[in-house]
Amino acid sequence: MISRAIYFARRLWWPICAVTTLIFLWGCAYSLVNGGRINPQQAEKIEAGIQDLRQLRFKQPVPLVVKSRDEAEAMMEADLMRDYTDNQLEVDAVAGALTGLFPWHIDLKAESLKLLKSQVAGFYDPHGKEMVLVEGGADLGIWNSAAQFMIQRDVVGEMLLAHELTHALQDQNFDLESSLDKVKDDDDRALALKSVAEGDATIAGFAYALGRMDNSTADALVDNLKNLPQALAAEAPDTPEGLSAPLLFQYSEGVRFVAEAYRRGGWRGVDALYRNPPQSSHQILHPAFYFDSAAPQPSIELAGYGQIMSGWKKADDDTYGELLLRVILERNLGKQSNEVGLASRWTADRMIILQESRGVNVIWMLAFSDGQTASHFAVVYQTLLDRLLGDSTPHRIDTRSKAVLVVIGEGANYFDTLAPAIWRASAIESGGVAARIQPSATSAAQ
C-alpha cells in the first residue's frame, strides 16, 4: 500500500496537503514584497481584517517568509515527494491509463510538478506553519479572469494573501491537517474536504478584497469561477484532465458548495462543514445529498482476491469518486456523450491496484443508485475498455444488483474463479451496516 495512500496525481490537486492556492504578488501600490522584504504594516492589516471578516481568530502567529522561486519550488517538490518512490508513481500512472483516466505513458511526477510550478507563486505550509511568499511573482495565472469583477485590480495581492491566511485559520481552528490524514485512504473523501477548505478560503479572500460578505458576493464569485477551466487551459495547455479536473474542482465546485452552506447558516454554517465534512465529490456536486438528506454515504469493502492473486503485491487502495469517473467517460466518449450522465448515479467505488513482475492489475468495484444504471454502465465501460485496451490487456466486467466489478490485467484471465471469490467476500457498507452483494439475474458482457 502506498505510504499515506494518496494517489500522487491527485495529491497535486494543490501542493502541501492541498491547503494551498495561488498568491501572486505584483508591483503596485499594495505590494507586499519589495526587494525581498515584506511590508509588515500591510501584512498585519490583512491579517487583522481576515480574522474579522471570517469570524475566526489566530491562536498562534503565522510567520511570513520570502523565498526565491528556486527555493520555493525545491521546497514544494521535497515535501511532495516525501512519501513516494518513482516505482509507486509509475504504478499509479499505469493504473490510470488502464482505466482511461490518464493518457498512455504519462510521467505523473513530471506532469504534476509542471502544472504546480506553472501556477504557484506562494503558499501556506501547514507543516512549517508559515506563509511562504515567492519573490518576483508577477502574473495572476488562472485568476486573471476571476479578478476581472474586482472593484480594484490592485487589491488582488491582498485578496490572495487573505485567501492563504484563511487556510492558516482553518488549520489552527479546525486542525485541517489532521482531518486530511484521517481520510488518507480515500482520495474522493479527501477531495471533498479540500473543496471545503478551498471554497471557504476563496470566498473569504474575495470578500476581504471587496470589503463585504453577503449572499450577493458569494453568488458573484460562483458565477465568475465558471471561467476557470478556460483560464487554466490557456495558462497550462495540454495538462491531462485527470490532473486539471480535480484542481479546478476544489475552487469552482468548492466555492459553490461552501456558498450554499453560507446562505443557510452564515460563517457558522461554513464552520460546521469541518465538524461534519462532506464524504465525496458526489455530495459536493449535488449539495442536496449533503444538506437535505440524512442518508449516509456508502462505502465498499473490496476483498476476496488475495488467495487467487497470491504473489501480487498491493500497491494502492483508493476511491475515484464521481468526479474522476466523469473524467474517464468524458475523455473516452466525448464531453457531449449522453453516457457521461452515468457518473451522476455513482454512489461508491473502491479500487485495488496490484503489482507483480508481470505488470499491474486493477480490481475496481463500483456501486450505482440502481441496478439498471449499473448494468448500463457495465456495457458502456466494457465497450470503452475494448476500444482502449483491445487485445493487448485482458479485461472483464460483471454485475450484481447495483454493483459492477471490473478486472484489468492478468486477473481477467482467470476471472471466472476470481470474480465469485470477490463477490462473496466484498460488501457495501452504509451507516455502519455492511451488506453482502447478492447475485443478480443477469451479468454484463464478459
Disulfide bonds with the S-S distance in Angstrom:
none
